[in-house]
Amino acid sequence: MKKILILAAAALLVLSACKELQRANPLDPESPDYTGIKYEGEVSYPADTTIKVMRWNSGSLYLGAYNSAYSNCVVKMAPGVAPQFFNDPQPAAAEFGGILDMCDDAAGNIYITDGSENIYTLSPGGVITSFGHNTNSGEGLFIEWSGNELYISSVYDKTINRYSENGIPVDSQVLSFTANGSFTPGKLFKAGSGIFVINLENPSEMVKLEAGLSPGDIYTMPVFITDSAVYSADKTQLLSAYAVYRVDTEINTLFKWGYYGQGEGRVFNGRSIVYDSVGKKTYVLDGHVIKIFGE
């Protein structure tokens, strides 16, 4: 009897999952559940390129990637212009290591970490410069730009660091545990005027950084967060493997999309996200496909 009950429960779970997949997709404008997000196709990018992370700045899509011809590189893609490849950081090294993270500022500069102790800056004119963070932190640096300063989290020594825009250290703070337990600083993101850092050991948990980089309130999401993109002054889009969450400055979910239905607009393996506030387009790296969503 017990075995029959277990089999019946399993069958109900399978049936429930199938029904969920067959629900009307809110990304389909013809659906009665349409909520304002529309799948608009895919971005074509250079062949033999594996994308690690994306950023959007001044009308261009920047890909931190590996290309068979250019090795580890940044690819700049703009409408009507052939893709540009940047892979010669000067004066630090002959080429990037494996690109880990990128961020950007209002002047059009792209900041890059690559598994070394260096922070690289790609200028709008295509010039790459660098400064060293410290020799012990090359195993993992994540980076974010806010208020004319760079915020850098180090996996190796579990610190959060703040630098001026010209690479001068301003402040640092160890963040190795919270009230919830062990903490390893991972991805950083902005929500309103706040900077948040995701726990690499549990990517559903994040901490808001207070003045002096000390840890403040702890927030949790129902899923692991893989990337983020500022949506507006008071809203941020957080990406998980299977959905996009639009949240407010207190990480309350306002809107969720890409998570069910039969249409192409589903997110199956969300890895990176950017938002074009001018064109009102969201780009999601879903596995090896860059999907475009409009409003």
Order of alpha helices (4+ residues) and beta strands (2+ residues): alpha-beta-beta-beta-beta-beta-beta-beta-beta-beta-beta-beta-beta-beta-beta-beta-beta-beta-beta-beta-beta-beta-beta-beta-beta-beta-beta
